[in-house]
Amino acid sequence: MYEIVKTYALSEAVFEMWIRVPQVARNTQAGQFCIIHPDEAGERVPLTISGIEGDLIRVSFRAIGTTTKLLASLPAGACLRDVVGPLGMPSDIANGPETVVIIGGGVGVACTPIIAQTAKIAGNYVIGIIGARNKDLLILEDEMRSICDDLFVTTDDGSYGIKGFASGPLQTLCESGSKIDKVWIIGPGIMMKVTSGVTKPYGIKTYVSLNPVMVDGTGMCGSCRVTVDGERKFACVDGPEFDAHLVDWDDFLARQWMYCPEEKQSVEYREAHHGCRCRKVE
Amino acid sequence: MDRDATVRVADFHEVDLGFTEAEILIEAARCIQCKTPKCVNGCPVGIDIPAFIHACGVGEFREAARIIKKDNLLLAVCGRVCPQETQCQGECVLGIKDKPISIGHLERFVADRERKEGGIETPMRLPATGKRVAVVGSGPAGLSAAVELARLGHEVTVFESLHEAGGVLRYGIPAFRLPKDIVQAEIEQVRKLGVEIKTNHVVGRSVPVAELLGHDAVFLGTGAGLPYFMDLPGENLCGIYSANEFLTRVNLMGADKFPENDTPVKFGKKVVVIGGGNVAVDAARVACRMGAEVVLMYRRGEADMPARLDEVHHAKEEGIEFMCCTNPIKFIDGGNKAVAGVEAVRMELGSPGDDGRCSFAPIAGSNFILEADVVVEAIGQGPNPLLLQMLPDLVRNKNGSVMANGLGQTSVPKVYAGGDVATGAATVILAMGTAKIAARAIDKMLRGMSQI
């Protein structure tokens, strides 16, 4: 069992929790993820490790599905049945001086500080771009501002920062001819697809962190297969970060939503059962 | 005795109910107690079969269990999933003129009886050697190596990446062939022997390789966990699974009880399973129990199927259609990025290949489309690359498996391997056999070390 040490909401939609998992905290590098299996009846869900502090790891999530709603409802002191990690390959962060741009959209912003910080410590010039639909949904601005050399903030509706998508400032940076060595984009699938389109004409190495459906997270099931440069890759062991310009986005987006009907059914089932997770024992 | 097919397809309870005590006594009495028993030669772990049958014959079932446990602690598992017909029972001389002794059923009865009575006896351990051995993977190979090493007095830690121990016994073999409480009970015995099993520990990730190699010896039993795909057009459509994924969702995560359990799986109305091995038959029978019409598609003839005859027979009883000499060439998109059918081609017998098996060639113009909303590919597995990429000095065979000599020794000092990771995908009992040999070799090495 793994103890939830701290848990809080970052916005009305995004939650964060710190979990005590020494063997994961000790070995995690930026870009890796863990799998949480909250209880016997629960699903194994992959979540990016968004921070490390001593024996603790931080995960951030939107409470939209059965498992994430359950996680959001758990108080500090509660225990999770299983946490396994770190899984996947670390971010390809080189020792500087390079100029890197780290972009987060929506809940994806939660995963940017750990990469930004690692890049910064490695001696790189770090530009951050974080975006949200509106001011209330924007998260972790202070944390990113404390790490990045430059930070741009965007909101879709213009209620804060620059009006528009995170791709806007990236476009401006590219057009201005500034030297950019690497770009990381973390956010919803469609946002990563569109935003990575900006750097393509400039030939800038761009990474996206893919979050397809997974079961074991160790290369055993093939659920998370994605097509990258025409080859089958498993996001859990070959990724989760891939060269955005080589990802087959149509394939990825379709597979990501494979269980939409089941997800809906599951949420309805839980609501109808008052969130009760007791099961009939056979 | 098997439960009626029409009843059993509605649940995941065990198909074969086993023998009654009266039947066991009769069966054991048939054994002629050969002076040079061939059945033992047929057993990869070398159980003293005549001795345990003799104990059964006189109703000494606990003694029978004791005899088996000298060589195999997973007796309830092996009594159920071993391919006895090609091993111990295949060698039984009674089989020449009549039916061989049902050794598997005897083994299973002995195990079940002891478990039901309670007070399962844990084998003795030799005095502690103070040597620490790491075992990677808690499937049949890992557990067998761990048991053997623990009995020989070593301190054993098993690292398992999943949240439950058992490997393929847990995620691969369905409950109707191997009930999960039985797996659980036998793993409990392994723990009672003093073996520490650490679940949620991924060697190469949460357990750094340096920490692994810090043990006095290492046994790799990581199995054949990497699913192969056919590389056909449309393979990434929604609804197309590797057998590993399909079976893991159901066997480990309980997706057959979705939404009571949170993990979903596409149940499918028309399911096509591709492959002819035990895994394919397991997947087909799982799909059948979730209410689908199931077709098992195999590229060679039915006689060439590597699956156990018993399982094929059971599958047919349960209404699974076997479509042999048929090979898929493409998956059809229903227009929503979800699979709607399999385009396949009929195959005909060609000339024998290098392996002596006849190759099959497609018949031109025989293409047809089979409707399917779920497809499961069960065409084989390779060794899981996760750990192997962390041990670059480990020499591999052409097929990717770890190269190990007859004693399980690999190219890396102190590191041994057994089971599917070394042999390529095979059976539970073969994995256990190679693991046991490796464990004894490790013991010798460690004792040699102590004398220095």
HADDOCK unambig.tbl for C-alpha pairs under 7 A between the chains (distance, minus, plus):
assign (segid A and resid 23 and name CA) (segid B and resid 206 and name CA) 5.47 0.50 0.50
assign (segid A and resid 24 and name CA) (segid B and resid 206 and name CA) 5.44 0.50 0.50
assign (segid A and resid 27 and name CA) (segid B and resid 205 and name CA) 6.89 0.50 0.50
assign (segid A and resid 27 and name CA) (segid B and resid 206 and name CA) 5.94 0.50 0.50
assign (segid A and resid 41 and name CA) (segid B and resid 261 and name CA) 4.70 0.50 0.50
assign (segid A and resid 41 and name CA) (segid B and resid 262 and name CA) 6.09 0.50 0.50
assign (segid A and resid 42 and name CA) (segid B and resid 261 and name CA) 6.25 0.50 0.50
assign (segid A and resid 42 and name CA) (segid B and resid 262 and name CA) 5.07 0.50 0.50
assign (segid A and resid 42 and name CA) (segid B and resid 263 and name CA) 6.75 0.50 0.50
assign (segid A and resid 43 and name CA) (segid B and resid 262 and name CA) 5.26 0.50 0.50
assign (segid A and resid 43 and name CA) (segid B and resid 263 and name CA) 4.89 0.50 0.50
assign (segid A and resid 82 and name CA) (segid B and resid 163 and name CA) 6.42 0.50 0.50
assign (segid A and resid 82 and name CA) (segid B and resid 200 and name CA) 6.86 0.50 0.50
assign (segid A and resid 83 and name CA) (segid B and resid 200 and name CA) 6.69 0.50 0.50
assign (segid A and resid 84 and name CA) (segid B and resid 200 and name CA) 4.98 0.50 0.50
assign (segid A and resid 84 and name CA) (segid B and resid 201 and name CA) 6.71 0.50 0.50
assign (segid A and resid 85 and name CA) (segid B and resid 205 and name CA) 6.68 0.50 0.50
assign (segid A and resid 85 and name CA) (segid B and resid 206 and name CA) 5.91 0.50 0.50
assign (segid A and resid 86 and name CA) (segid B and resid 205 and name CA) 5.79 0.50 0.50
assign (segid A and resid 86 and name CA) (segid B and resid 206 and name CA) 6.04 0.50 0.50
assign (segid A and resid 87 and name CA) (segid B and resid 205 and name CA) 6.56 0.50 0.50
assign (segid A and resid 216 and name CA) (segid B and resid 162 and name CA) 6.86 0.50 0.50
assign (segid A and resid 218 and name CA) (segid B and resid 386 and name CA) 6.81 0.50 0.50
assign (segid A and resid 219 and name CA) (segid B and resid 226 and name CA) 6.18 0.50 0.50
assign (segid A and resid 219 and name CA) (segid B and resid 384 and name CA) 6.71 0.50 0.50
assign (segid A and resid 220 and name CA) (segid B and resid 225 and name CA) 4.92 0.50 0.50
assign (segid A and resid 220 and name CA) (segid B and resid 226 and name CA) 4.98 0.50 0.50
assign (segid A and resid 220 and name CA) (segid B and resid 227 and name CA) 6.44 0.50 0.50
assign (segid A and resid 220 and name CA) (segid B and resid 244 and name CA) 6.84 0.50 0.50
assign (segid A and resid 220 and name CA) (segid B and resid 384 and name CA) 6.89 0.50 0.50
assign (segid A and resid 221 and name CA) (segid B and resid 227 and name CA) 6.51 0.50 0.50
assign (segid A and resid 221 and name CA) (segid B and resid 242 and name CA) 6.54 0.50 0.50
assign (segid A and resid 221 and name CA) (segid B and resid 244 and name CA) 5.11 0.50 0.50
assign (segid A and resid 221 and name CA) (segid B and resid 245 and name CA) 4.31 0.50 0.50
assign (segid A and resid 222 and name CA) (segid B and resid 227 and name CA) 6.68 0.50 0.50
assign (segid A and resid 222 and name CA) (segid B and resid 242 and name CA) 6.51 0.50 0.50
assign (segid A and resid 222 and name CA) (segid B and resid 245 and name CA) 6.64 0.50 0.50
assign (segid A and resid 223 and name CA) (segid B and resid 245 and name CA) 6.52 0.50 0.50
assign (segid A and resid 237 and name CA) (segid B and resid 386 and name CA) 6.75 0.50 0.50
assign (segid A and resid 251 and name CA) (segid B and resid 236 and name CA) 6.98 0.50 0.50
assign (segid A and resid 254 and name CA) (segid B and resid 337 and name CA) 6.35 0.50 0.50
assign (segid A and resid 255 and name CA) (segid B and resid 238 and name CA) 5.96 0.50 0.50
assign (segid A and resid 258 and name CA) (segid B and resid 238 and name CA) 5.88 0.50 0.50
assign (segid A and resid 262 and name CA) (segid B and resid 264 and name CA) 6.45 0.50 0.50
assign (segid A and resid 266 and name CA) (segid B and resid 259 and name CA) 5.40 0.50 0.50
assign (segid A and resid 266 and name CA) (segid B and resid 262 and name CA) 6.71 0.50 0.50
assign (segid A and resid 269 and name CA) (segid B and resid 259 and name CA) 6.71 0.50 0.50
